[in-house]
Amino acid sequence: MARLRLGPLLRYVDGSTATVWVEADRPCTAEVRCADGAKGTAQTFQIAGHHYAIVPVTGLRPGTETAYEVRLGESDAPVWPLPDSPFPPSTIRTPGDGADDPLRVTFGSCRWAAPPSGEHDPVGPDALDTLAARIAAAPDAERPDVLLLLGDQVYADQTSKATRRYLAARRSLADPPGDQVADYEEYTHLYDESWLDPEVRWLLSTVPSCMIFDDHDVIDDWNTSAAWLAEMRATPWWRERVLSGLMSYWVHQHLGNLPPAELESSELYAAVRGAPDGTDTLRAFAAASDADPTATRWSYRRDFGRVRLLMVDTRAARVLDEHSRAMLDPDEARWLREQALEGGCDHLLIGTSLPWLLPHLIHDAEGWNAALCRGERGERWARFGENLRRRSDLEHWAAFPASFDELTSLIAEAGSGEGAPATVCVLSGDVHHAYMAEPTWPGGGGPDSRVLQLTCSPVHNSIHASIKMGFHFGWSKVGRALGRRFVRHGRTARAAINWRKTGGPWFGNQLMTLTLRGRSASVRLEQARTVRGTVRLEQKEESRLS
């Protein structure tokens, strides 16, 4: 009898359809049966000895909630819910047809399933675990309509003690890449470690999710520069690492981001499903994606009624040549522009793991560093700049000045004129703290929409006290003055906009929730805290945006 290895994960949901991701322990047919009669089946496909399925569920009704079960193979006994589960039944909630129905979008990034060796253990309560406990305790109460995970869902380069023991049982840790993951099988262990957490497993089975990678899903500083990439490609272990990272991301995260119609039209998905073993097909795809950023689009669009989400790949789509450096390759930038300017939405959400607006000192330092690496101050300064870029993670939008300007211009254009959305919100993670920032345009001009940078990180991670101080200092008047000196030394142009911090910085394991109703919007920040022995999400901020 087939068994459930991992999942189920509820991924895409609209008014009549949904997709459910599962991993079984052998080839079989996966079936989802809903209490209201909706159902779906899919045959598993095989990658590197693992068996996966994305089950399309049809026949759902708008504005309803139904419990579901998962069955595998010929057995009529459900493999999900688990026997004696302490959690309520997993359900699929579909959005209603009402224009004024609220949409709750909860987001965050950077989750250690368990802290790596050498880090403080524990690092505080996990915000996803805590959210799951709250929903399970009151399943009929308010909950997110979608969960956005904005990068670093797994840490391939910072492994836990348990994972290190697993790696040591497979191979010698004296050989590179040491105690980091090396291949596809080791990546599957990371997903097991993260998604078999009981609270997180149940949460992901009952709240739809959208995901995008960041660097630690592959390795710290992934694609930070052409020099970095050349050094990595010269190592004997990098090719297997990056191909396995892209393959496992496609299987575990990317497939579930796509609507059923896009899945069915995907030539790669059809080829993998049609083969007895899709490993070689998927590996060839990953190799082509690594060799040419334009070969694959990891970015995607999701529409939730009149709310549009554009999830943007800010890692694999980069142009790394120092003289044409860009966060997005031309095709990716063109796609983002077309989607943002299409119109017809009340709120435009741009999901990018890396923040667009940073503390002013950090923004100016990243632009200065980009100028040094470009050779504006000579070869010696260029070598210094490359070293500093890697040590200090100077690789956000500000480190790609032309891309920062293009995104700024696009946001202004998308937010201007008749039919402009009420808000344009850039949702980000990465920086292990949370804050809100709002730009202003010179002369009081600018878009009609309210524009905000909303940053929330981490879900479960840590940050050094010195870095906390640096982020505080980066927003200060003294920090801004120091930033202007960087601008002068690098001979860089000042940003075309200014911005101010409107909330934060907040430090801790946390989640941010946007509530969108018609053209109104509000945001709430909650931190996972232990209060008198009880772990709960404690509200730190709530603001009306429009």
Residue, then its C-alpha position, 0 to 999 in steps of 0.5 A: m500500500a502506498r504511503l504519504r511521505l510529504g504533504p499535502l500542501l494546498r497551493y493554488v485556489d480559486g473559486s472553483t479549482a485548487t491544486v494539492w501537492v503530495e509526495a508518495d513512497r511509490p508510484c501510484t494514483a493520488e486522489v483528493r476527495c472533498a466532503d462536498g463532492a469535489k475531487g481530483t486525481a493525478q498519477t505520480f511522476q518520478i524524480a530521482g527515486h521520489h514520487y510526486a503529484i500535483v492533484p487538480v481539484t475541480g467542482l468547488r463552489p465559490g465562497t465555501e469551505t470543505a474538508y478534504e482527504v487524500r488517498l493513494g493507490e487502490s486503497d480506500a483508506p485515507v492517508w490524510p488526515l493522519p490517524d489521531s491527528p490533534f489538528p482539525p480537518s484540512t479544508i479548502r476555502t474558496p473565495g466568494d464572488g463579492a467585490d467587497d469580500p476581504l483578502r488576507v495576505t500573510f507573508g514572511s521569509c527566512r525560516w530555519a526548520a531548526p537552528p544550525s550548529g553554532e547558532h543560539d538554540p532556540v532562536g525563539p518560537d517559530a512564527l509559522d508554528t504559532l500561526a498554525a496553533r492559533i488557526a487550529a484552536a479556532p478554525d472558524a476564526e479569521r485566517p490568511d487567504v494566502l500565505l506568501l513565502l518570500g525566500d529561504q524556505v530551506y537553508a542548503d548552506q546552514t544545516s542543523k545538527a540533525t541534518r549534519r548527522y544525516l549527511a555524515a551517514r551518507r558521505s565524508l564531511a571532509d570533502p566539499p561541500g562539507d556539511q552543506v547539501a550536495d545533491y538532490e537527495e540531500y535537498t529532499h531531506l531539507y524539505d522533509e525537515s521543514w515540512l514534516d514539522p507537525e504544525v507547519r505540515w497542517l498549516l500548509s495543508t489548509v492555507p494556500s501558499c505562493m513561494i519564491f526562492d532566495d539565495h539560501d535555497v541554493i547558497d548564500d550570495w547566489n549570483t551576487s556577481a560575475a566574479w563570484l559565479a566564475e569562482m563557484r563554477a570552478t569548484p568540483w561540487w557546484r554544478e551538482r549543487v545548483l542543478s539539484g537546487l533548481m530541480s528540487y525548487w521546481v518540484h517542491q515549490h514552483l509547480g504549486n505556484l502555477p494555476p492548473a491551466e498553466l500546468e497543463s500547458s507546460e511542455l516540461y511538466a508534460a515531459v516529466r509526467g510522461a516519462p517513466d523517470g523524469t530525472d534526466t529531463l528535469r536535470a537538462f532543464a535545470a542545466a539550461s536554466d543555470a547556463d542562460p537566465t533567459a531560458t526560464r521564467w521563475s516569476y509568476r502572476r496570481d490574481f485574487g479577484r481585483v488584487r494582482l500579485l507579481m512574484v519576481d525572481t531576483r536571483a536566477a534572472r540577474v545580469l551579472d556583467e559589471h557594465s550591464r548589471a541588472m536585477l532582471d534580464p531584459d525579457e524578465a523586465r519586459w514581462l514585469r512591466e507588461q503585467a504591472l501596466e495591464g490595469g484592472c486591479d484595485h491593489l498591485l502587490i510586487g513580491t520580491s525577496l529583496p527589498w526595494l527601499l532600504p535604510h538610506l545609508i545601506h541604499d547609498a552604500e550599495g550604490w557606491n559599492a556597485a560603482l567601485c565594482r564597476g571600476e569607477r575608482g580604479e582596479r584596486w577599489a574594484r577588488f575592495g568592492e567585490n570583497l565588501r559586496r560578498r562579506s556584507d551582502l550588498e546585493h539588493w535593488a540598490a546594488f543594481p542602480a539601473s534596475f532600481d531606477e527602472l522599478t521606481s519608474l514602473i511603480a510610478e507609471a503603474g500607480s498613475g492615471e485613471g484606473a490606477p490601483a489604490t495601493v502598490c505594495v512591494l512585499s519583501g523579506d531577506v533582511h531579518h527584521a521588519y519595517m514599512a517605508e513610503p516614497t515621495w517624488p520630487g516636487g510633490g508629484g508622483p503616482d496617484s496610488r499609495v506606494l509602500q515598501l513592506t518588509c517582513s523577516p524572519v519567520h524563524n531565524s536570528i540576527h546579531a545585535s551589531i546588525k540591529m544597531g546598523f539597521h537603526f543607524g541606517w535610518s538616522k540623520v547621521g546615517r543619511a549624511l554618511g550615505r551622501r559621502f558614499v555617493r560623492h566618492g562613488r560618483t553615483a547619482r542620487a535616487a530620483i525619489n526620497w523615502r521615509k520609514t513609517g514603521g519599525p524596525w521590528f526584530g523577532n520571528q514575525l509575520m505581516t498581514l495585508t487585509l484588502r477589501g475593495r480599495s481599502a487596505s490595512v497592514r498588521l505585524e505580529q511577532a511570535r512571543t512566549v508570554r507566561g509560558t504560552v506561545r502566541l502571535e502578539q500584535k506589534e503594529e496595525s496601520r490603515l493604508s488606504 
